[in-house]
Every structure is written in structure tokens, then in C-alpha cells.
Amino acid sequence: MAFHNKEGEYSEVVRVRMPRGTELIGVVEEMLGAGRFRIKCNDKFTRMCRVSGKFKRKQWIRPGDVVLVRPWVVEINEKGDVVWKYRRAEVDWLRKRGMMQNV
């Protein structure tokens, strides 16, 4: 749904998946192959993250994309899983709300 706000700017209502529990927002730095990526998360750690086969078939992930990472219970500061990829409108919404300060 789209509308014009008070300033006359064209806006779009966006429903954004927010981090839950231990999930973090991150930016893909490097593709490592075999469904693995190096991702800089908003807690200032760089993690090696994998993408599950189900998610990999639905989404293409490239360097510079903003994703949602769920850190592993073991090696919490080094590894994680990619659980969501944000679209451009969602990334703009997150930036406006200050959710991507450390990324």
C-alpha cells in the first residue's frame, strides 16, 4: 500500500521482520562458497554464516546485502545461520529507525 505523507513525499507502508531473541542484523562482506558467507554483524563481530538449503533456493545473497543472522549456541561470536534477507525498502526503514548503527 502506498500513500503521500504530510510533506507530500511518496511513502510505502513496510512490514519488517525484526530481530528476535539472539538474532542480529548483518551485512554480507564476502561469499565463501558452498552456501557460506562472511557477515559483519551489528554487535561488531564478523561471523562465518551458512544458508540452509531451503532458504538458499528462494533467495540470492550477494556481498552488500543486509541479512538477519542467528548466532550458534556454540562458537557464538564466530558462526551463525542466515535466517532472513532484507529488501531495499526494509533496509531503508531499519536505517531510519537507527537499527543499523554498528553495521
N, C-alpha and C positions, 0 to 999 in steps of 0.2 A: 504494500500500500504506500502511496506517495502523497505528499501534501506540501503546501507552501507555509513556512513558519512566519512569525511576526515581522522579520526583516525582509520578507519576500523571497528568501532563498528556497530553492527546491530541496526538500529533505525526504528521506525514506525511513520508515519505521523498521528497525532491525532487531531481531531477536537473537541474542548472542549467547553461546554456551560459555558459562563462567567456570573457572577452576573450582573443583570440589575437593575437599579433604586435602590431600598432599599434592594435588595436581599443580603444575606450573606452566606459565606461558614461556615459550622459547622461540628463537629464530634459527632456522637451519643454516649452518655455516658451510657444511661440506657433505657431499654424497660419498659414502664409503663402499657402496655396492652391497648386493645381497640383502636389500631391504634395510640397510643400516645407515645412520646419519650422525654427524657431529652437530649437536644443538647447544647454543648458548641460552641458558635459562635465566629467568628474572631473579633468581637467588644468587647470581654471579658465578655459578658452576657451569662448566661445559661438560655435557654428558654424551656418551655414545648411546644412541637410541635405536630401537628396532621398530619396524612397522609390521603388524600382523598381516597374514595373507588376505584376510577378509577386507581389511582397510586398504591394503595396497592395490587391490583390483579396482576399487572405487575412486581413488584419488591419486593424482600425480603430485609428488612432492619434489621441489627443487630448492637450491640454495636461495635464501632470502625470504622463503615462506615463513609465516607465523603459525606455530602449531601449539597444541596443548600436550604436555608431557606428564606421564605418571611415573615418578621415580620408583625403582625397585626397592623392596624392603632390605635386601642385602646389597651392599655397594650403593647406598642411597645417593651419594654425591658423584657417582661415576657413570651409572647406567640407568636407562629408563625405557618406557614404551611410548610411542606416539599414539594418542587416542583421538585427536581431532585436528583438522586443518581449517584455519580461519580464512574466509574470503575477504576481499579488499574492503567492502563496506563494514564488515565486522572488525577488521583491524583499525579502521578509522574511528569507529565507535570506542574501541578499547583505548586508543591513544587520547581521545577527548576526555575520557574518564580517568586518565592517569594510571592505567593498569600496566603499562609497558615502560615504566620509568628506567629500569635497570637492564633492559634488553638492548 
